[in-house]
Every structure is written in structure tokens, then in C-alpha cells.
Amino acid sequence: MRNWLFSLAILALATPAGAAVKSASIQGFEVAGEATTKAAPAEVYKALLNPTAWWNPDHSYSGDAKNLSLDPRPGGCFCEKLPGGGGVLHLTVVHLAPGKLLRLRGALGPLQGLPVDGPLTWTIAPSGAGSKISVVYSVGGKLEGFERWAPAVDGVINEQLTRLARLVDTGSPKAP
């Protein structure tokens, strides 16, 4: 597990409390974000289905986004290959609407070892000559400290959103 906990700790410090945390309670949390892009919804959706191109490798177990894959079908896997033949099922695809919506379900990163679960929903809508990308991750379950996890998870999710939008607008997910 390459730097997941360290990255979450840094993001928790770097992300203003409540930046895009919609709610946090003893039952769970919901984080969200929005980005606009010059790309058409179909182009954004195509990029969304290829996380190897935009997912930050610091938020992977292998440290290499090329090990990520997304099988775009109900029951499909957002998975990661690990050295030595291992692997990680990050999330499962539960809803696809090409050009409009991708919903996955599960617990990302260090949440995976906890008694929690939730949907991660990506929505794409036309906006002017481009698109608006929205992401919402709602996590619930049995865990003390949801309020402490929310800002760090918000930072990770919104970083991925930013990288996706940057990729479709510039061809690279990295900041200039």
C-alpha cells in the first residue's frame, strides 16, 4: 500500500476543513466536487473510463496508475494489478449511462479494511460548449471518526476530478 495513509494525512492537513465535504456524522460522510471542461460529454466519459490516464499513482497500492483498469459494465471491476500476481478490487461498477454517468460502489484505499461502503458517482452534463463533471462519494457504515476521514477523502476525490478535467482539456493530468 504505497503512501495511501501518508497521502491521506497530508491531504487532511492541506485541505481546508469542509472544502467540499457535504456532510459528516457518526453514520458516514459525503464529499463532492465539480469541474468544468471544454470537452464534450462523450470525450469526458471516454477519458473517465480510462483511469490509467488520469488517476494519481500516489493514490494506488502499486504506485503506478498503469496497473489500474476499469471494466465498464455492470459488475465490472475498477481494479489494480499488484507485483507478484496480486491485485486489488477498488470499486465495482453498478450503473453506466454512456456520456452521462458512471457509478461505482465500494471503499477506496485504506477505507477498504474498514466496515464501510458507498457509491462513488461521476456525472457528466453539457455546459456551454463543454461539460460539467460532478463527483459525489457517500460512505457509510460502522466507524468512529467519519468526521476525521471526510476531509482527507475529499482531497483525494477532488484531486482525481481535477486531474480528469485537466486531462481532457490539456492532454495531461499534471499541473502545468
N, C-alpha and C positions, 0 to 999 in steps of 0.2 A: 504494500500500500504506500505508494510514493507520495509523500508530503501532504496527504489529504488532511490530516489533523493539523499540521503546521499551517497549511494554507487557510483552513477554516479559522484558526486562531488569528492569523494576520488580518484576514478579511473582517473578522469581528471587530478588530481594533481600528481598521481603516474605514469601515463603512459606518456612516452616521447612524445612530440608533433610529430605527423606524424609517430608514430611507425609502424603501418600498415594501416594508412589512405591513401588510394589510391588517393582520390580526395575529395575536399570540396569546395563548391562555394555557391553562393546565390540560386542556384537551388536544391542543395542537397549534399549528400556525399556518398562515397563508402568506406567501410572498408573491410579488408580481412586478412586472415591468413592461414598458412599451418602447418601441423604437420605430422610426420611420426610415424608409429607404427609397431610393429612386427606381428600384427594380420592380417589375410586375409581380403579382402574387404567384404566378406559376414558376417564375425564376427563384423566388424566395423559397417556395415549397421544395423545389428540386434541391436547393442547397441545404435546407433543413434536414432532408433525408440522407445527407452525406456528412455526418458529424466528424469524420476524419479531417475534413477541410476547415472546420471552424472551432471545434471543441479544444479548450486549453489543455494541453497534455499534463500540466501541473495538477489537474483535477482528474487524473486517471490513476489506476493502480500500476500500470506498466511504465508510465512516464512517456508514452508515445501514442499520440492520437491515431496513428496509422493502425493501431491494434483495435480500434473501435469499429463496430459495424451496427447497422440498423436494418432489420428485415421489415420493410414497410407492408405489413399485412396484419390483420387482427391475430393476436397471439405471437406476433413476431418479436424478436429479441433486440434490444439495444444492449449489445454485448461487447466484451473486451477479451481478446486473447492475451494470455499471460505466458511468460517463458516457461519452458518445461512441459508444455501441453495443458497448462491450467487455463482457467477462464473465469469471467465474472458476468453474471446476468444483472445489468444495472436496472433496467426497466423493461416492462412488457407493453407492446402496442395493444391498445384497447379500442381505438377509434381513428379512422382515417377519412378525410374528406379532401381529395386532391386539390391543391391550390388554396385550401381554406383552413384545414385543421389537422393537427396531429396530437393525439392524447395517448400518453403512456402512463403506466402505473407501477409504483414500487417505492423503494427507499434508496436514494443515491448515497454513494460514498460511505462515510462512517455511520450514517443512519441505517445502513443495511444490517448491521449487527444489533439493532435495537428493535423493540416491539412496536414499530411504526410502519405506516404505509400511506400512500396517497397518490392522486393524479397529478401529472405534470402536463399541462395543456398549452400548446402553441396554437395561436390563432393568427391567420393572415387575412387582411382585408384591403381592398383597394383604397388608396388615399391619394387624391390628386393624380399626378402622373406616375405614382409609385405605389408603395404599400405601407400599411401599418402592421407591425408584428407585435403581438401581445403574448406574454407568457405568464402563467399562474401555476404555482406549485403549492398544493394544500396537503399538509402532512398531519396525520392524527394517530393516536394510539395511546399507549400507556408509557409515559416517560416523565420523570420530574425534570423540569428545566427547559420546556419548549421555548420559553421566553429567551433563554440564553442561546439556543440554537438558531432562532429565526434570523437575526442579523447576518450571521455568517453564511447561512444557506442563501439568503437574499443576495449577498455579494457574489456567490458562485453562480447562481442562476442568471443574475443580471450581467455578469461578465460574459457568459455564454451568449446571451441575447445581443450584447454589443458586438461581440466577435462575429456572429452570424450576419448582422446588419452591415458591418464593415466589409465582410467578405463579398456580399452581393453588390455593394456599392463600389468597392475599390479593387476587388480581386484578391485581397489578402485580409485575414482576420486580425493581423497585428496592427497595433497603433503606429502611426507614422513617426 
